[in-house]
């Protein structure tokens, strides 16, 4: 009986069946790397920031003049690869609303640009506070040229030594550590790669 099962004809049918199964698996496999309208963009970033009173009334990415100016730099990793993080924003400390420009830069120098909008919660007794908001991807350079998309961010901020800053009356910038988690979708000009 085993000899009949392994006959040439049955072996051909088994091989053909396995080949059809393999092709169906490839064709019908979920396309996890692609999302509707682009590719998933998920990443985490750590940044150090300097906060000063916005005495020069600066604005970023067409936003309003808010009372605090922030410049943050850091690094992280995402589904688009390793990226450095550069953020300029202003904060309304009374609401507290945030608006600014974010530039993420790949190791080869390609940049991904986004407008940053969010809100920040008050600090707790350990000088930690949280924030959240949205990123509107507005373009970039290199492989991010003409990129479009959106993402949601959540953040944890930790202010260090507020008494040694303008908050404590010394006139020095207030130093902050920030930890960001970003999740959204981006469409890339060069085939969403």
C-alpha positions as CSV (number, residue, x, y, z in Angstrom):
1,X,0.0,0.0,0.0
2,X,2.8,2.4,0.8
3,X,4.4,1.5,-2.5
4,X,1.2,2.5,-4.3
5,X,1.0,5.8,-2.4
6,X,4.5,6.8,-3.4
7,X,4.1,5.9,-7.0
8,X,5.2,8.4,-9.6
9,X,1.8,9.7,-10.3
10,X,0.9,10.2,-6.6
11,X,4.3,11.8,-6.0
12,X,3.6,14.3,-8.9
13,X,0.2,15.1,-7.4
14,X,1.6,15.7,-3.9
15,X,4.4,17.9,-5.4
16,X,1.9,19.9,-7.4
17,X,-0.4,20.3,-4.3
18,X,2.5,21.5,-2.2
19,X,3.5,24.0,-4.9
20,X,-0.1,25.3,-5.1
21,X,-0.2,25.6,-1.3
22,X,3.1,27.6,-1.3
23,X,1.9,30.0,-4.0
24,X,-1.4,30.5,-2.2
25,X,0.4,31.2,1.1
26,X,2.6,33.9,-0.6
27,X,-0.3,35.5,-2.5
28,X,-2.8,35.5,0.4
29,X,-0.3,36.3,3.2
30,X,-1.3,39.5,5.1
31,X,0.7,42.5,4.0
32,X,1.8,43.6,7.5
33,X,4.4,46.2,6.2
34,X,1.7,48.1,4.2
35,X,-1.1,50.1,5.8
36,X,-4.0,51.8,4.1
37,X,-2.5,54.9,2.4
38,X,1.1,54.2,3.4
39,X,3.3,52.2,5.8
40,X,3.1,52.0,9.6
41,X,5.3,54.5,11.4
42,X,6.0,53.5,14.9
43,X,9.0,54.7,17.0
44,X,10.4,55.7,20.4
45,X,12.7,58.6,21.0
46,X,14.6,60.1,23.9
47,X,15.5,63.8,23.8
48,X,17.0,66.5,26.0
49,X,15.4,69.9,25.9
50,X,16.1,73.5,26.9
51,X,13.1,75.7,27.9
52,X,13.3,79.5,28.0
53,X,10.8,82.4,28.2
54,X,9.7,83.3,24.6
55,X,11.0,86.9,24.9
56,X,11.6,87.1,21.2
57,X,8.0,86.0,20.3
58,X,9.3,83.2,18.1
59,X,6.8,80.9,16.3
60,X,7.4,77.5,14.5
61,X,5.6,76.0,11.6
62,X,3.1,78.8,11.4
63,X,1.9,78.5,15.0
64,X,0.9,81.1,17.5
65,X,3.3,83.0,19.7
66,X,3.2,81.1,23.0
67,X,5.1,82.1,26.3
68,X,7.8,79.4,26.4
69,X,10.3,78.4,23.7
70,X,11.7,74.9,23.6
71,X,14.5,73.3,21.6
72,X,14.9,69.5,21.9
73,X,17.4,67.1,20.4
74,X,17.7,63.3,20.7
75,X,17.6,60.0,18.9
76,X,15.5,56.9,18.6
77,X,14.5,54.0,16.4
78,X,11.4,53.5,14.3
79,X,9.9,51.2,11.6
80,X,11.6,53.6,9.2
81,X,15.0,52.9,10.8
82,X,17.2,54.9,13.2
83,X,16.4,58.6,13.3
84,X,17.7,61.6,15.2
85,X,15.1,63.9,16.7
86,X,15.1,67.7,16.5
87,X,12.1,69.7,17.8
88,X,11.4,73.4,18.1
89,X,8.2,74.3,19.7
90,X,6.5,76.9,21.9
91,X,4.3,76.1,24.9
92,X,1.4,78.1,26.5
93,X,2.1,77.4,30.1
94,X,-1.4,78.5,31.2
95,X,-3.4,76.0,29.0
96,X,-0.8,74.2,28.3
97,X,-0.9,73.9,24.5
98,X,2.2,73.0,22.4
99,X,3.0,73.8,18.8
100,X,6.1,73.4,16.7
101,X,8.2,71.7,14.0
102,X,9.8,68.2,14.2
103,X,12.6,67.0,12.0
104,X,13.6,63.4,12.0
105,X,16.9,62.6,10.3
106,X,18.1,59.3,9.0
107,X,21.9,58.4,9.3
108,X,22.3,59.2,5.6
109,X,20.9,62.7,6.1
110,X,17.4,62.2,4.7
111,X,14.9,64.2,6.7
112,X,11.2,63.6,7.6
113,X,9.4,66.8,8.5
114,X,6.2,67.2,10.7
115,X,4.1,69.8,12.3
116,X,3.7,69.1,16.1
117,X,0.6,69.9,18.1
118,X,-0.2,68.8,21.6
119,X,-1.1,69.4,25.2
120,X,0.8,68.9,28.3
121,X,-0.5,67.8,31.8
122,X,0.7,69.5,35.0
123,X,3.8,68.1,36.7
124,X,3.4,65.6,39.5
125,X,5.3,65.9,42.9
126,X,8.3,64.1,41.3
127,X,8.6,66.7,38.5
128,X,7.2,64.3,35.8
129,X,4.4,65.2,33.5
130,X,2.8,63.7,30.4
131,X,1.8,65.1,27.0
132,X,0.1,63.9,23.9
133,X,-0.8,65.1,20.5
134,X,-0.5,64.7,16.8
135,X,2.1,65.0,14.1
136,X,1.2,66.0,10.6
137,X,3.9,64.8,8.2
138,X,4.6,67.5,5.7
139,X,7.4,66.2,3.5
140,X,11.2,65.7,3.7
141,X,14.3,65.1,1.7
142,X,15.8,62.0,0.0
143,X,13.7,58.9,0.5
144,X,11.2,61.0,2.5
145,X,10.7,63.5,-0.3
146,X,7.0,64.4,-0.6
147,X,6.1,62.2,2.4
148,X,2.7,62.6,3.8
149,X,0.9,61.1,6.8
150,X,-0.1,61.5,10.4
151,X,0.9,60.1,13.8
152,X,-0.1,60.3,17.4
153,X,2.5,60.8,20.1
154,X,2.6,60.4,23.8
155,X,5.4,61.7,25.9
156,X,6.7,61.8,29.4
157,X,8.7,64.9,30.4
158,X,11.0,65.2,33.4
159,X,12.3,68.6,34.5
160,X,15.6,68.7,36.2
161,X,16.7,71.3,38.8
162,X,13.9,73.9,38.2
163,X,15.2,76.0,41.1
164,X,18.5,76.5,39.1
165,X,16.6,77.9,36.1
166,X,14.4,80.9,35.2
167,X,11.6,79.2,37.1
168,X,13.7,79.6,40.3
169,X,14.7,83.1,39.3
170,X,18.3,82.6,38.0
171,X,17.5,83.4,34.4
172,X,19.1,80.1,33.1
173,X,17.2,77.7,30.8
174,X,15.1,75.0,32.4
175,X,16.4,71.5,31.4
176,X,14.0,68.7,30.5
177,X,14.4,65.1,29.5
178,X,11.6,63.8,27.2
179,X,10.6,60.3,26.2
180,X,8.4,60.0,23.1
181,X,6.3,57.2,21.6
182,X,5.0,57.8,18.1
183,X,2.5,55.7,16.1
184,X,0.9,56.5,12.8
185,X,1.1,56.0,9.0
186,X,3.4,57.6,6.4
187,X,3.2,57.6,2.6
188,X,6.5,57.8,0.9
189,X,7.2,59.0,-2.7
190,X,9.4,56.0,-3.5
191,X,6.9,53.2,-3.2
192,X,6.4,53.3,0.6
193,X,9.7,51.6,1.4
